[in-house]
Amino acid sequence: MPKNHPSRRFAERTLTGIDDQGNEERIVLWIEYQPEALWAVGRAVNPQLRSSDEPKEDDYIFRGFELDDALNEANGALTDDLRVSREEGIKPDLEPFEREKILARLEHWFFHHDDEATG
């Protein structure tokens, strides 16, 4: 995500999969806090191949005001992707998204983001 983007990612998971042609692909899932107090969950396949770091509108699988709803969506998508990877013989070792870790990062950002803007 670009440095001056109005949204802020607070959690991200990256896993490897296999596409329909048997090629390796990278799947990135994230939870971000957007303007207007929205939580969003994104999922992108092979974002490293894009010309821009900016997420596409159709990358978003959830937007809402409740962090718990975002966590449910993100962890559901992560579980599905992990299951598919395991079926493909890939054994990723990723932890689920955790509320406490996101809240700690949110609190730090909230009280220190003015420092980032001036630094």
Backbone torsions as a table, in degrees:
resi	resn	phi	psi	omega
1	MET	NA	135.7	179.4
2	PRO	-57.6	147.9	-174.1
3	LYS	-58.9	-38.7	-176.6
4	ASN	-95.3	15.5	-179.5
5	HIS	-65.3	141.4	-177.5
6	PRO	-70.3	-16.7	176.9
7	SER	-92.6	162.3	-178.8
8	ARG	-137.1	123.1	176.2
9	ARG	-79.0	133.1	179.4
10	PHE	-113.4	-10.0	176.6
11	ALA	-159.7	146.5	-178.9
12	GLU	-152.0	142.1	174.6
13	ARG	-131.1	139.0	178.0
14	THR	-125.7	130.7	176.8
15	LEU	-135.3	162.7	-178.4
16	THR	-105.9	141.4	177.3
17	GLY	-138.7	-173.9	178.6
18	ILE	-124.5	128.8	179.9
19	ASP	-81.3	-177.6	-176.1
20	ASP	-63.1	-23.6	179.4
21	GLN	-93.5	2.5	179.4
22	GLY	88.2	8.3	178.9
23	ASN	-88.4	149.0	177.2
24	GLU	-68.4	140.2	175.7
25	GLU	-134.1	152.7	178.3
26	ARG	-107.3	130.8	178.7
27	ILE	-115.9	126.8	179.8
28	VAL	-117.8	126.4	174.6
29	LEU	-116.0	141.4	179.6
30	TRP	-149.7	160.2	172.3
31	ILE	-119.3	128.5	179.7
32	GLU	-131.4	157.5	176.4
33	TYR	-106.0	123.2	-175.9
34	GLN	-108.8	163.6	175.1
35	PRO	-54.4	157.0	-177.5
36	GLU	71.4	21.8	175.1
37	ALA	62.7	36.7	177.7
38	LEU	-98.3	138.6	168.3
39	TRP	-95.5	140.2	179.4
40	ALA	-134.6	146.4	175.0
41	VAL	-117.3	129.3	178.8
42	GLY	-119.7	154.6	176.7
43	ARG	-144.6	120.6	-179.5
44	ALA	-129.4	141.6	176.6
45	VAL	-104.9	126.9	-179.7
46	ASN	53.2	49.9	179.7
47	PRO	-64.2	-21.6	179.3
48	GLN	-66.5	-16.5	179.9
49	LEU	-91.0	-2.5	-178.5
50	ARG	-83.2	156.9	179.6
51	SER	-79.8	-12.1	-178.1
52	SER	-136.2	148.9	174.6
53	ASP	-78.7	-10.7	-177.0
54	GLU	-67.2	126.0	176.6
55	PRO	-63.9	148.3	174.8
56	LYS	-85.9	155.1	-178.7
57	GLU	-58.5	-39.0	-177.7
58	ASP	-79.3	0.9	172.0
59	ASP	-73.6	-21.9	-174.8
60	TYR	-82.4	127.9	179.3
61	ILE	-107.0	-7.2	178.5
62	PHE	-159.7	142.7	166.9
63	ARG	-143.6	134.0	179.4
64	GLY	-172.7	175.6	-174.6
65	PHE	-91.4	-11.5	-175.4
66	GLU	-106.3	125.0	177.8
67	LEU	-60.9	-39.6	-179.3
68	ASP	-61.6	-37.3	176.4
69	ASP	-65.2	-41.1	177.9
70	ALA	-63.4	-42.5	178.4
71	LEU	-61.9	-42.4	178.0
72	ASN	-60.6	-44.9	179.8
73	GLU	-65.5	-45.9	-178.3
74	ALA	-64.1	-45.7	-179.7
75	ASN	-69.5	-31.8	174.3
76	GLY	-64.5	-44.8	178.2
77	ALA	-65.5	-40.9	178.7
78	LEU	-62.8	-44.8	178.4
79	THR	-58.7	-44.7	179.1
80	ASP	-62.0	-45.9	-179.2
81	ASP	-66.5	-38.0	177.5
82	LEU	-64.7	-39.8	178.3
83	ARG	-61.3	-45.2	179.7
84	VAL	-64.0	-42.7	179.1
85	SER	-60.9	-42.1	179.1
86	ARG	-64.7	-38.5	176.6
87	GLU	-63.4	-27.7	178.4
88	GLU	-86.1	2.1	178.5
89	GLY	89.7	6.8	178.1
90	ILE	-97.3	133.3	-176.5
91	LYS	-114.9	77.1	179.0
92	PRO	-70.9	148.9	179.2
93	ASP	-119.9	81.9	-178.1
94	LEU	-118.8	139.6	177.1
95	GLU	-83.5	151.0	174.0
96	PRO	-66.7	161.9	174.2
97	PHE	-68.2	137.6	-176.0
98	GLU	-120.5	132.6	-178.8
99	ARG	-57.7	-46.3	-175.7
100	GLU	-61.4	-41.3	-179.6
101	LYS	-67.2	-40.4	179.3
102	ILE	-66.8	-43.4	179.3
103	LEU	-63.4	-37.9	177.6
104	ALA	-63.3	-43.0	178.3
105	ARG	-67.6	-38.5	177.4
106	LEU	-62.5	-45.5	179.7
107	GLU	-62.0	-44.3	178.6
108	HIS	-61.3	-46.1	-180.0
109	TRP	-62.7	-44.4	-176.7
110	PHE	-59.0	-41.8	-176.9
111	PHE	-87.5	-10.3	-175.7
112	HIS	-127.9	3.2	-174.6
113	HIS	-70.1	-23.2	174.1
114	ASP	-63.8	-33.9	176.7
115	ASP	-63.1	-38.4	179.7
116	GLU	-65.7	-40.0	-177.2
117	ALA	-67.4	-32.6	-178.5
118	THR	-90.5	-16.2	-177.0
119	GLY	-90.7	NA	NA
